Each structure stands twice: as C-alpha cells, then as structure tokens.
Amino acid sequence: MSHEEKCDCNNSACGCEHQQPCDCGCDCCGDDGHFPRRYQTKAEQIAFLEGYLGELKLELQAVEEHLASLKI
C-alpha cells in the first residue's frame, strides 16, 4: 500500500494509527521533539488486547462464512 493510500496527513488522519515505530513515511505521527514511548500502561495494554480480540473474532467469523459458502 502506498503512503498516499495509507496516510491522509493533510486531513489530520493518519492511517497507520500511530503504531510505534510508525511506518507511514511521513512526519504526522510523532517527532514532536520527544522520544517514542516504549511502554504502555496496564489500561492501554488491556484496551489494545480487547481491540485485538475483537478483530480476531471478526476474522474467525469471516473465515467460517467463507468456508460455509465454499461448501454449498
């Protein structure tokens, strides 16, 4: 995916979602003179893992639906 498809910096919306390290190739995600964070709080870890679990459940549902459609 190209940088233009992934990051919409001109509209203050970066598609990389501020991942560390950011790989969108622009300066919208950080370099404000501070070092990048290396650690997350417990609440941040929980929120991340809950979101990840939700994505995994959706992926499982999609695979099950795709498999069912192939068996028809």
N, CA, C and O atoms as a Maestro MAE file, in Angstrom:
{
 s_m_m2io_version
 :::
 2.0.0
}

f_m_ct {
 s_m_title
 :::
 protein
 m_atom[288] {
  # First column is atom index #
  i_m_mmod_type
  r_m_x_coord
  r_m_y_coord
  r_m_z_coord
  i_m_residue_number
  s_m_chain_name
  s_m_pdb_residue_name
  s_m_pdb_atom_name
  i_m_atomic_number
  :::
  1 25 0.847 -1.169 0.000 1 A "MET " " N  " 7
  2 3 0.000 0.000 0.000 1 A "MET " " CA " 6
  3 2 0.890 1.229 0.000 1 A "MET " " C  " 6
  4 15 1.852 1.311 0.763 1 A "MET " " O  " 8
  5 25 0.569 2.171 -0.849 2 A "SER " " N  " 7
  6 3 1.390 3.368 -0.939 2 A "SER " " CA " 6
  7 2 1.099 4.295 0.232 2 A "SER " " C  " 6
  8 15 0.080 4.166 0.911 2 A "SER " " O  " 8
  9 25 2.016 5.230 0.453 3 A "HIS " " N  " 7
  10 3 1.838 6.194 1.534 3 A "HIS " " CA " 6
  11 2 0.558 6.993 1.349 3 A "HIS " " C  " 6
  12 15 -0.128 7.287 2.327 3 A "HIS " " O  " 8
  13 25 0.223 7.351 0.107 4 A "GLU " " N  " 7
  14 3 -0.971 8.141 -0.146 4 A "GLU " " CA " 6
  15 2 -2.239 7.383 0.235 4 A "GLU " " C  " 6
  16 15 -3.203 7.989 0.703 4 A "GLU " " O  " 8
  17 25 -2.249 6.065 0.041 5 A "GLU " " N  " 7
  18 3 -3.416 5.266 0.390 5 A "GLU " " CA " 6
  19 2 -3.506 5.043 1.885 5 A "GLU " " C  " 6
  20 15 -4.603 4.891 2.422 5 A "GLU " " O  " 8
  21 25 -2.385 5.021 2.558 6 A "LYS " " N  " 7
  22 3 -2.338 4.653 3.964 6 A "LYS " " CA " 6
  23 2 -2.491 5.844 4.894 6 A "LYS " " C  " 6
  24 15 -3.040 5.700 5.987 6 A "LYS " " O  " 8
  25 25 -2.022 7.012 4.492 7 A "CYS " " N  " 7
  26 3 -1.966 8.139 5.396 7 A "CYS " " CA " 6
  27 2 -2.609 9.359 4.762 7 A "CYS " " C  " 6
  28 15 -2.279 9.726 3.634 7 A "CYS " " O  " 8
  29 25 -3.514 9.979 5.475 8 A "ASP " " N  " 7
  30 3 -4.192 11.173 4.993 8 A "ASP " " CA " 6
  31 2 -3.803 12.343 5.884 8 A "ASP " " C  " 6
  32 15 -4.648 12.946 6.545 8 A "ASP " " O  " 8
  33 25 -2.523 12.650 5.891 9 A "CYS " " N  " 7
  34 3 -1.966 13.648 6.804 9 A "CYS " " CA " 6
  35 2 -2.572 15.025 6.597 9 A "CYS " " C  " 6
  36 15 -2.727 15.783 7.554 9 A "CYS " " O  " 8
  37 25 -2.914 15.355 5.372 10 A "ASN " " N  " 7
  38 3 -3.449 16.688 5.117 10 A "ASN " " CA " 6
  39 2 -4.780 16.911 5.818 10 A "ASN " " C  " 6
  40 15 -5.177 18.052 6.051 10 A "ASN " " O  " 8
  41 25 -5.460 15.844 6.151 11 A "ASN " " N  " 7
  42 3 -6.733 15.946 6.861 11 A "ASN " " CA " 6
  43 2 -6.602 15.498 8.305 11 A "ASN " " C  " 6
  44 15 -7.602 15.183 8.950 11 A "ASN " " O  " 8
  45 25 -5.396 15.467 8.811 12 A "SER " " N  " 7
  46 3 -5.108 15.089 10.198 12 A "SER " " CA " 6
  47 2 -5.594 13.691 10.537 12 A "SER " " C  " 6
  48 15 -5.997 13.427 11.670 12 A "SER " " O  " 8
  49 25 -5.557 12.801 9.566 13 A "ALA " " N  " 7
  50 3 -5.979 11.429 9.807 13 A "ALA " " CA " 6
  51 2 -4.916 10.500 9.254 13 A "ALA " " C  " 6
  52 15 -4.826 10.301 8.042 13 A "ALA " " O  " 8
  53 25 -4.127 9.941 10.123 14 A "CYS " " N  " 7
  54 3 -3.063 9.046 9.691 14 A "CYS " " CA " 6
  55 2 -3.559 7.613 9.729 14 A "CYS " " C  " 6
  56 15 -4.062 7.159 10.756 14 A "CYS " " O  " 8
  57 25 -3.426 6.901 8.632 15 A "GLY " " N  " 7
  58 3 -3.896 5.528 8.542 15 A "GLY " " CA " 6
  59 2 -3.053 4.523 9.299 15 A "GLY " " C  " 6
  60 15 -3.475 3.380 9.474 15 A "GLY " " O  " 8
  61 25 -1.877 4.913 9.753 16 A "CYS " " N  " 7
  62 3 -1.027 3.965 10.465 16 A "CYS " " CA " 6
  63 2 -1.433 3.843 11.927 16 A "CYS " " C  " 6
  64 15 -0.905 2.996 12.648 16 A "CYS " " O  " 8
  65 25 -2.365 4.681 12.371 17 A "GLU " " N  " 7
  66 3 -2.881 4.650 13.742 17 A "GLU " " CA " 6
  67 2 -1.788 4.782 14.783 17 A "GLU " " C  " 6
  68 15 -1.878 4.194 15.861 17 A "GLU " " O  " 8
  69 25 -0.778 5.532 14.475 18 A "HIS " " N  " 7
  70 3 0.305 5.869 15.400 18 A "HIS " " CA " 6
  71 2 0.993 4.654 15.985 18 A "HIS " " C  " 6
  72 15 1.310 4.629 17.174 18 A "HIS " " O  " 8
  73 25 1.225 3.652 15.165 19 A "GLN " " N  " 7
  74 3 1.971 2.483 15.607 19 A "GLN " " CA " 6
  75 2 3.412 2.890 15.871 19 A "GLN " " C  " 6
  76 15 3.932 3.802 15.227 19 A "GLN " " O  " 8
  77 25 4.039 2.235 16.791 20 A "GLN " " N  " 7
  78 3 5.442 2.525 17.096 20 A "GLN " " CA " 6
  79 2 6.292 1.348 16.692 20 A "GLN " " C  " 6
  80 15 6.018 0.255 17.187 20 A "GLN " " O  " 8
  81 25 7.282 1.455 15.855 21 A "PRO " " N  " 7
  82 3 7.562 2.695 15.135 21 A "PRO " " CA " 6
  83 2 6.590 2.869 13.986 21 A "PRO " " C  " 6
  84 15 6.152 1.895 13.375 21 A "PRO " " O  " 8
  85 25 6.259 4.101 13.702 22 A "CYS " " N  " 7
  86 3 5.343 4.414 12.616 22 A "CYS " " CA " 6
  87 2 6.027 4.099 11.293 22 A "CYS " " C  " 6
  88 15 7.201 4.416 11.104 22 A "CYS " " O  " 8
  89 25 5.295 3.478 10.382 23 A "ASP " " N  " 7
  90 3 5.881 3.138 9.093 23 A "ASP " " CA " 6
  91 2 5.169 3.807 7.931 23 A "ASP " " C  " 6
  92 15 5.284 3.352 6.793 23 A "ASP " " O  " 8
  93 25 4.432 4.884 8.198 24 A "CYS " " N  " 7
  94 3 3.697 5.517 7.108 24 A "CYS " " CA " 6
  95 2 4.599 6.407 6.262 24 A "CYS " " C  " 6
  96 15 4.213 6.781 5.155 24 A "CYS " " O  " 8
  97 25 5.781 6.755 6.745 25 A "GLY " " N  " 7
  98 3 6.727 7.509 5.950 25 A "GLY " " CA " 6
  99 2 6.545 9.010 5.986 25 A "GLY " " C  " 6
  100 15 7.168 9.727 5.203 25 A "GLY " " O  " 8
  101 25 5.715 9.493 6.870 26 A "CYS " " N  " 7
  102 3 5.523 10.937 6.968 26 A "CYS " " CA " 6
  103 2 5.868 11.403 8.373 26 A "CYS " " C  " 6
  104 15 6.288 10.611 9.217 26 A "CYS " " O  " 8
  105 25 5.689 12.676 8.610 27 A "ASP " " N  " 7
  106 3 6.022 13.223 9.927 27 A "ASP " " CA " 6
  107 2 4.788 13.483 10.775 27 A "ASP " " C  " 6
  108 15 4.860 14.242 11.742 27 A "ASP " " O  " 8
  109 25 3.660 12.873 10.439 28 A "CYS " " N  " 7
  110 3 2.423 13.182 11.146 28 A "CYS " " CA " 6
  111 2 2.304 12.442 12.473 28 A "CYS " " C  " 6
  112 15 1.447 12.782 13.289 28 A "CYS " " O  " 8
  113 25 3.129 11.459 12.699 29 A "CYS " " N  " 7
  114 3 2.924 10.583 13.855 29 A "CYS " " CA " 6
  115 2 3.966 10.742 14.933 29 A "CYS " " C  " 6
  116 15 4.429 9.753 15.499 29 A "CYS " " O  " 8
  117 25 4.310 11.869 15.201 30 A "GLY " " N  " 7
  118 3 5.229 11.894 16.300 30 A "GLY " " CA " 6
  119 2 6.236 12.982 16.194 30 A "GLY " " C  " 6
  120 15 5.878 14.121 16.491 30 A "GLY " " O  " 8
  121 25 7.318 12.785 15.849 31 A "ASP " " N  " 7
  122 3 8.505 13.587 16.058 31 A "ASP " " CA " 6
  123 2 8.196 15.009 16.484 31 A "ASP " " C  " 6
  124 15 8.401 15.966 15.737 31 A "ASP " " O  " 8
  125 25 7.698 15.119 17.700 32 A "ASP " " N  " 7
  126 3 7.438 16.431 18.270 32 A "ASP " " CA " 6
  127 2 8.549 16.819 19.232 32 A "ASP " " C  " 6
  128 15 8.356 17.656 20.114 32 A "ASP " " O  " 8
  129 25 9.712 16.207 19.057 33 A "GLY " " N  " 7
  130 3 10.844 16.519 19.903 33 A "GLY " " CA " 6
  131 2 10.988 15.570 21.080 33 A "GLY " " C  " 6
  132 15 11.969 15.632 21.821 33 A "GLY " " O  " 8
  133 25 10.019 14.701 21.247 34 A "HIS " " N  " 7
  134 3 10.055 13.745 22.347 34 A "HIS " " CA " 6
  135 2 10.437 12.367 21.812 34 A "HIS " " C  " 6
  136 15 10.242 12.069 20.634 34 A "HIS " " O  " 8
  137 25 10.971 11.553 22.676 35 A "PHE " " N  " 7
  138 3 11.304 10.185 22.288 35 A "PHE " " CA " 6
  139 2 10.030 9.363 22.205 35 A "PHE " " C  " 6
  140 15 9.056 9.667 22.894 35 A "PHE " " O  " 8
  141 25 10.019 8.319 21.370 36 A "PRO " " N  " 7
  142 3 8.819 7.482 21.273 36 A "PRO " " CA " 6
  143 2 8.621 6.674 22.550 36 A "PRO " " C  " 6
  144 15 9.586 6.252 23.187 36 A "PRO " " O  " 8
  145 25 7.368 6.468 22.911 37 A "ARG " " N  " 7
  146 3 7.061 5.671 24.103 37 A "ARG " " CA " 6
  147 2 7.416 4.224 23.858 37 A "ARG " " C  " 6
  148 15 7.215 3.703 22.761 37 A "ARG " " O  " 8
  149 25 7.938 3.581 24.867 38 A "ARG " " N  " 7
  150 3 8.286 2.165 24.769 38 A "ARG " " CA " 6
  151 2 7.367 1.284 25.600 38 A "ARG " " C  " 6
  152 15 7.271 0.082 25.353 38 A "ARG " " O  " 8
  153 25 6.704 1.858 26.563 39 A "TYR " " N  " 7
  154 3 5.881 1.087 27.491 39 A "TYR " " CA " 6
  155 2 4.455 1.609 27.478 39 A "TYR " " C  " 6
  156 15 4.196 2.784 27.216 39 A "TYR " " O  " 8
  157 25 3.541 0.695 27.770 40 A "GLN " " N  " 7
  158 3 2.138 1.052 27.865 40 A "GLN " " CA " 6
  159 2 1.672 0.839 29.291 40 A "GLN " " C  " 6
  160 15 2.197 -0.011 30.010 40 A "GLN " " O  " 8
  161 25 0.680 1.621 29.691 41 A "THR " " N  " 7
  162 3 0.080 1.393 30.996 41 A "THR " " CA " 6
  163 2 -0.747 0.111 30.927 41 A "THR " " C  " 6
  164 15 -1.037 -0.400 29.845 41 A "THR " " O  " 8
  165 25 -1.111 -0.385 32.074 42 A "LYS " " N  " 7
  166 3 -1.937 -1.587 32.120 42 A "LYS " " CA " 6
  167 2 -3.261 -1.352 31.395 42 A "LYS " " C  " 6
  168 15 -3.738 -2.229 30.674 42 A "LYS " " O  " 8
  169 25 -3.857 -0.173 31.583 43 A "ALA " " N  " 7
  170 3 -5.119 0.153 30.923 43 A "ALA " " CA " 6
  171 2 -4.941 0.186 29.399 43 A "ALA " " C  " 6
  172 15 -5.821 -0.267 28.667 43 A "ALA " " O  " 8
  173 25 -3.816 0.715 28.919 44 A "GLU " " N  " 7
  174 3 -3.550 0.740 27.480 44 A "GLU " " CA " 6
  175 2 -3.370 -0.668 26.938 44 A "GLU " " C  " 6
  176 15 -3.849 -0.976 25.847 44 A "GLU " " O  " 8
  177 25 -2.690 -1.520 27.679 45 A "GLN " " N  " 7
  178 3 -2.490 -2.904 27.252 45 A "GLN " " CA " 6
  179 2 -3.827 -3.633 27.168 45 A "GLN " " C  " 6
  180 15 -4.081 -4.369 26.214 45 A "GLN " " O  " 8
  181 25 -4.672 -3.427 28.162 46 A "ILE " " N  " 7
  182 3 -5.989 -4.070 28.175 46 A "ILE " " CA " 6
  183 2 -6.821 -3.597 26.993 46 A "ILE " " C  " 6
  184 15 -7.442 -4.407 26.305 46 A "ILE " " O  " 8
  185 25 -6.836 -2.283 26.753 47 A "ALA " " N  " 7
  186 3 -7.612 -1.739 25.633 47 A "ALA " " CA " 6
  187 2 -7.110 -2.290 24.302 47 A "ALA " " C  " 6
  188 15 -7.909 -2.652 23.438 47 A "ALA " " O  " 8
  189 25 -5.789 -2.355 24.135 48 A "PHE " " N  " 7
  190 3 -5.214 -2.891 22.905 48 A "PHE " " CA " 6
  191 2 -5.610 -4.350 22.713 48 A "PHE " " C  " 6
  192 15 -6.036 -4.745 21.628 48 A "PHE " " O  " 8
  193 25 -5.468 -5.149 23.769 49 A "LEU " " N  " 7
  194 3 -5.768 -6.578 23.663 49 A "LEU " " CA " 6
  195 2 -7.250 -6.829 23.442 49 A "LEU " " C  " 6
  196 15 -7.614 -7.757 22.719 49 A "LEU " " O  " 8
  197 25 -8.122 -6.011 24.055 50 A "GLU " " N  " 7
  198 3 -9.559 -6.165 23.818 50 A "GLU " " CA " 6
  199 2 -9.899 -5.850 22.361 50 A "GLU " " C  " 6
  200 15 -10.718 -6.535 21.748 50 A "GLU " " O  " 8
  201 25 -9.269 -4.813 21.813 51 A "GLY " " N  " 7
  202 3 -9.480 -4.489 20.399 51 A "GLY " " CA " 6
  203 2 -8.973 -5.596 19.491 51 A "GLY " " C  " 6
  204 15 -9.624 -5.960 18.512 51 A "GLY " " O  " 8
  205 25 -7.813 -6.123 19.826 52 A "TYR " " N  " 7
  206 3 -7.219 -7.211 19.051 52 A "TYR " " CA " 6
  207 2 -8.105 -8.450 19.101 52 A "TYR " " C  " 6
  208 15 -8.295 -9.118 18.085 52 A "TYR " " O  " 8
  209 25 -8.642 -8.756 20.265 53 A "LEU " " N  " 7
  210 3 -9.539 -9.898 20.409 53 A "LEU " " CA " 6
  211 2 -10.780 -9.717 19.546 53 A "LEU " " C  " 6
  212 15 -11.242 -10.665 18.911 53 A "LEU " " O  " 8
  213 25 -11.315 -8.508 19.523 54 A "GLY " " N  " 7
  214 3 -12.474 -8.223 18.677 54 A "GLY " " CA " 6
  215 2 -12.166 -8.449 17.203 54 A "GLY " " C  " 6
  216 15 -12.981 -9.004 16.466 54 A "GLY " " O  " 8
  217 25 -10.972 -8.009 16.777 55 A "GLU " " N  " 7
  218 3 -10.573 -8.223 15.386 55 A "GLU " " CA " 6
  219 2 -10.429 -9.705 15.078 55 A "GLU " " C  " 6
  220 15 -10.826 -10.157 14.004 55 A "GLU " " O  " 8
  221 25 -9.867 -10.460 16.003 56 A "LEU " " N  " 7
  222 3 -9.713 -11.901 15.793 56 A "LEU " " CA " 6
  223 2 -11.065 -12.592 15.689 56 A "LEU " " C  " 6
  224 15 -11.239 -13.490 14.865 56 A "LEU " " O  " 8
  225 25 -12.025 -12.184 16.516 57 A "LYS " " N  " 7
  226 3 -13.356 -12.777 16.458 57 A "LYS " " CA " 6
  227 2 -14.025 -12.487 15.112 57 A "LYS " " C  " 6
  228 15 -14.686 -13.355 14.542 57 A "LYS " " O  " 8
  229 25 -13.848 -11.265 14.611 58 A "LEU " " N  " 7
  230 3 -14.405 -10.925 13.302 58 A "LEU " " CA " 6
  231 2 -13.733 -11.726 12.194 58 A "LEU " " C  " 6
  232 15 -14.388 -12.169 11.251 58 A "LEU " " O  " 8
  233 25 -12.428 -11.906 12.315 59 A "GLU " " N  " 7
  234 3 -11.700 -12.707 11.321 59 A "GLU " " CA " 6
  235 2 -12.201 -14.150 11.333 59 A "GLU " " C  " 6
  236 15 -12.406 -14.745 10.275 59 A "GLU " " O  " 8
  237 25 -12.398 -14.712 12.521 60 A "LEU " " N  " 7
  238 3 -12.913 -16.074 12.644 60 A "LEU " " CA " 6
  239 2 -14.292 -16.178 12.003 60 A "LEU " " C  " 6
  240 15 -14.568 -17.135 11.279 60 A "LEU " " O  " 8
  241 25 -15.151 -15.209 12.261 61 A "GLN " " N  " 7
  242 3 -16.486 -15.214 11.674 61 A "GLN " " CA " 6
  243 2 -16.403 -15.157 10.148 61 A "GLN " " C  " 6
  244 15 -17.133 -15.871 9.460 61 A "GLN " " O  " 8
  245 25 -15.535 -14.326 9.629 62 A "ALA " " N  " 7
  246 3 -15.386 -14.202 8.178 62 A "ALA " " CA " 6
  247 2 -14.881 -15.501 7.558 62 A "ALA " " C  " 6
  248 15 -15.343 -15.894 6.487 62 A "ALA " " O  " 8
  249 25 -13.951 -16.161 8.209 63 A "VAL " " N  " 7
  250 3 -13.425 -17.428 7.694 63 A "VAL " " CA " 6
  251 2 -14.512 -18.488 7.719 63 A "VAL " " C  " 6
  252 15 -14.653 -19.256 6.767 63 A "VAL " " O  " 8
  253 25 -15.283 -18.535 8.801 64 A "GLU " " N  " 7
  254 3 -16.362 -19.517 8.893 64 A "GLU " " CA " 6
  255 2 -17.402 -19.268 7.800 64 A "GLU " " C  " 6
  256 15 -17.888 -20.218 7.186 64 A "GLU " " O  " 8
  257 25 -17.748 -18.002 7.551 65 A "GLU " " N  " 7
  258 3 -18.714 -17.687 6.493 65 A "GLU " " CA " 6
  259 2 -18.177 -18.053 5.122 65 A "GLU " " C  " 6
  260 15 -18.907 -18.585 4.285 65 A "GLU " " O  " 8
  261 25 -16.907 -17.771 4.891 66 A "HIS " " N  " 7
  262 3 -16.295 -18.096 3.608 66 A "HIS " " CA " 6
  263 2 -16.249 -19.616 3.397 66 A "HIS " " C  " 6
  264 15 -16.540 -20.104 2.305 66 A "HIS " " O  " 8
  265 25 -15.890 -20.338 4.423 67 A "LEU " " N  " 7
  266 3 -15.842 -21.796 4.353 67 A "LEU " " CA " 6
  267 2 -17.227 -22.364 4.082 67 A "LEU " " C  " 6
  268 15 -17.380 -23.272 3.265 67 A "LEU " " O  " 8
  269 25 -18.240 -21.832 4.768 68 A "ALA " " N  " 7
  270 3 -19.615 -22.305 4.555 68 A "ALA " " CA " 6
  271 2 -20.066 -22.043 3.116 68 A "ALA " " C  " 6
  272 15 -20.739 -22.881 2.516 68 A "ALA " " O  " 8
  273 25 -19.696 -20.880 2.557 69 A "SER " " N  " 7
  274 3 -20.086 -20.578 1.178 69 A "SER " " CA " 6
  275 2 -19.397 -21.476 0.175 69 A "SER " " C  " 6
  276 15 -19.952 -21.753 -0.889 69 A "SER " " O  " 8
  277 25 -18.203 -21.935 0.490 70 A "LEU " " N  " 7
  278 3 -17.488 -22.846 -0.402 70 A "LEU " " CA " 6
  279 2 -18.077 -24.256 -0.391 70 A "LEU " " C  " 6
  280 15 -17.957 -24.997 -1.367 70 A "LEU " " O  " 8
  281 25 -18.710 -24.612 0.714 71 A "LYS " " N  " 7
  282 3 -19.285 -25.956 0.839 71 A "LYS " " CA " 6
  283 2 -20.646 -26.077 0.172 71 A "LYS " " C  " 6
  284 15 -21.165 -27.188 0.063 71 A "LYS " " O  " 8
  285 25 -21.240 -24.988 -0.276 72 A "ILE " " N  " 7
  286 3 -22.569 -25.018 -0.899 72 A "ILE " " CA " 6
  287 2 -22.482 -25.618 -2.281 72 A "ILE " " C  " 6
  288 15 -23.497 -25.732 -2.970 72 A "ILE " " O  " 8
  :::
 }
 m_bond[287] {
  # First column is bond index #
  i_m_from
  i_m_to
  i_m_order
  :::
  1 1 2 1
  2 2 3 1
  3 3 4 2
  4 3 5 1
  5 5 6 1
  6 6 7 1
  7 7 8 2
  8 7 9 1
  9 9 10 1
  10 10 11 1
  11 11 12 2
  12 11 13 1
  13 13 14 1
  14 14 15 1
  15 15 16 2
  16 15 17 1
  17 17 18 1
  18 18 19 1
  19 19 20 2
  20 19 21 1
  21 21 22 1
  22 22 23 1
  23 23 24 2
  24 23 25 1
  25 25 26 1
  26 26 27 1
  27 27 28 2
  28 27 29 1
  29 29 30 1
  30 30 31 1
  31 31 32 2
  32 31 33 1
  33 33 34 1
  34 34 35 1
  35 35 36 2
  36 35 37 1
  37 37 38 1
  38 38 39 1
  39 39 40 2
  40 39 41 1
  41 41 42 1
  42 42 43 1
  43 43 44 2
  44 43 45 1
  45 45 46 1
  46 46 47 1
  47 47 48 2
  48 47 49 1
  49 49 50 1
  50 50 51 1
  51 51 52 2
  52 51 53 1
  53 53 54 1
  54 54 55 1
  55 55 56 2
  56 55 57 1
  57 57 58 1
  58 58 59 1
  59 59 60 2
  60 59 61 1
  61 61 62 1
  62 62 63 1
  63 63 64 2
  64 63 65 1
  65 65 66 1
  66 66 67 1
  67 67 68 2
  68 67 69 1
  69 69 70 1
  70 70 71 1
  71 71 72 2
  72 71 73 1
  73 73 74 1
  74 74 75 1
  75 75 76 2
  76 75 77 1
  77 77 78 1
  78 78 79 1
  79 79 80 2
  80 79 81 1
  81 81 82 1
  82 82 83 1
  83 83 84 2
  84 83 85 1
  85 85 86 1
  86 86 87 1
  87 87 88 2
  88 87 89 1
  89 89 90 1
  90 90 91 1
  91 91 92 2
  92 91 93 1
  93 93 94 1
  94 94 95 1
  95 95 96 2
  96 95 97 1
  97 97 98 1
  98 98 99 1
  99 99 100 2
  100 99 101 1
  101 101 102 1
  102 102 103 1
  103 103 104 2
  104 103 105 1
  105 105 106 1
  106 106 107 1
  107 107 108 2
  108 107 109 1
  109 109 110 1
  110 110 111 1
  111 111 112 2
  112 111 113 1
  113 113 114 1
  114 114 115 1
  115 115 116 2
  116 115 117 1
  117 117 118 1
  118 118 119 1
  119 119 120 2
  120 119 121 1
  121 121 122 1
  122 122 123 1
  123 123 124 2
  124 123 125 1
  125 125 126 1
  126 126 127 1
  127 127 128 2
  128 127 129 1
  129 129 130 1
  130 130 131 1
  131 131 132 2
  132 131 133 1
  133 133 134 1
  134 134 135 1
  135 135 136 2
  136 135 137 1
  137 137 138 1
  138 138 139 1
  139 139 140 2
  140 139 141 1
  141 141 142 1
  142 142 143 1
  143 143 144 2
  144 143 145 1
  145 145 146 1
  146 146 147 1
  147 147 148 2
  148 147 149 1
  149 149 150 1
  150 150 151 1
  151 151 152 2
  152 151 153 1
  153 153 154 1
  154 154 155 1
  155 155 156 2
  156 155 157 1
  157 157 158 1
  158 158 159 1
  159 159 160 2
  160 159 161 1
  161 161 162 1
  162 162 163 1
  163 163 164 2
  164 163 165 1
  165 165 166 1
  166 166 167 1
  167 167 168 2
  168 167 169 1
  169 169 170 1
  170 170 171 1
  171 171 172 2
  172 171 173 1
  173 173 174 1
  174 174 175 1
  175 175 176 2
  176 175 177 1
  177 177 178 1
  178 178 179 1
  179 179 180 2
  180 179 181 1
  181 181 182 1
  182 182 183 1
  183 183 184 2
  184 183 185 1
  185 185 186 1
  186 186 187 1
  187 187 188 2
  188 187 189 1
  189 189 190 1
  190 190 191 1
  191 191 192 2
  192 191 193 1
  193 193 194 1
  194 194 195 1
  195 195 196 2
  196 195 197 1
  197 197 198 1
  198 198 199 1
  199 199 200 2
  200 199 201 1
  201 201 202 1
  202 202 203 1
  203 203 204 2
  204 203 205 1
  205 205 206 1
  206 206 207 1
  207 207 208 2
  208 207 209 1
  209 209 210 1
  210 210 211 1
  211 211 212 2
  212 211 213 1
  213 213 214 1
  214 214 215 1
  215 215 216 2
  216 215 217 1
  217 217 218 1
  218 218 219 1
  219 219 220 2
  220 219 221 1
  221 221 222 1
  222 222 223 1
  223 223 224 2
  224 223 225 1
  225 225 226 1
  226 226 227 1
  227 227 228 2
  228 227 229 1
  229 229 230 1
  230 230 231 1
  231 231 232 2
  232 231 233 1
  233 233 234 1
  234 234 235 1
  235 235 236 2
  236 235 237 1
  237 237 238 1
  238 238 239 1
  239 239 240 2
  240 239 241 1
  241 241 242 1
  242 242 243 1
  243 243 244 2
  244 243 245 1
  245 245 246 1
  246 246 247 1
  247 247 248 2
  248 247 249 1
  249 249 250 1
  250 250 251 1
  251 251 252 2
  252 251 253 1
  253 253 254 1
  254 254 255 1
  255 255 256 2
  256 255 257 1
  257 257 258 1
  258 258 259 1
  259 259 260 2
  260 259 261 1
  261 261 262 1
  262 262 263 1
  263 263 264 2
  264 263 265 1
  265 265 266 1
  266 266 267 1
  267 267 268 2
  268 267 269 1
  269 269 270 1
  270 270 271 1
  271 271 272 2
  272 271 273 1
  273 273 274 1
  274 274 275 1
  275 275 276 2
  276 275 277 1
  277 277 278 1
  278 278 279 1
  279 279 280 2
  280 279 281 1
  281 281 282 1
  282 282 283 1
  283 283 284 2
  284 283 285 1
  285 285 286 1
  286 286 287 1
  287 287 288 2
  :::
 }
}
